[in-house]
């Protein structure tokens, strides 16, 4: 008897552990709770409101993209027009300078 209950007895560690099937039941409950919450949130009015806002935002985004493309085209047209006007102005100024030189030359000839 002393070997089993006395000071000379082997030390035994007692663990308070749950059986494996409790862990399986808890895992199924968590998965079921998550699935139930996701179904509840998906079917709720908040989900539909977010979906309609998403569609509206996508429509606005497309409209803004079209406006951006139109603005870029207008800018390209303006830049091309400004460039051609600048080149034409430079040519006209060169011609004006030549005409002034010719006029000055003829005035000098008339004075003599």
ZIVENPE-V258869 format. One record per residue. OMEGA is omega in degrees with one decimal (none if undefined). Layout:
{{OMEGA} {OMEGA}}
//
This chain:
{{-178.4} {-179.5} {-178.7} {-173.4} {-174.9} {-179.3} {-180.0} {-178.3} {178.8} {177.9} {-179.1} {177.2} {179.9} {-179.9} {173.1} {-175.0} {178.4} {177.3} {-176.5} {-176.7} {173.2} {178.7} {177.9} {179.5} {178.9} {179.2} {178.1} {177.6} {178.7} {178.8} {178.6} {177.8} {177.5} {178.2} {179.0} {178.1} {-179.9} {176.9} {178.7} {-179.3} {-179.0} {-178.3} {-176.7} {179.9} {-179.7} {178.9} {179.7} {178.8} {178.7} {178.3} {179.1} {176.4} {178.6} {179.1} {179.7} {179.1} {177.6} {177.4} {178.4} {179.0} {177.9} {178.6} {178.9} {176.4} {177.8} {178.8} {178.7} {178.8} {178.7} {178.7} {177.8} {178.8} {177.9} {178.6} {178.4} {177.8} {179.4} {179.6} {178.6} {178.5} {178.8} {179.7} {179.7} {176.4} {178.1} {178.3} {177.9} {178.3} {178.3} {178.4} {-179.8} {178.5} {176.2} {178.1} {178.8} {178.4} {178.4} {179.4} {177.9} {177.2} {178.4} {179.1} {178.2} {178.6} {179.6} {177.1} {178.5} {178.8} {-179.1} {179.8} {-176.7} {none}}
//
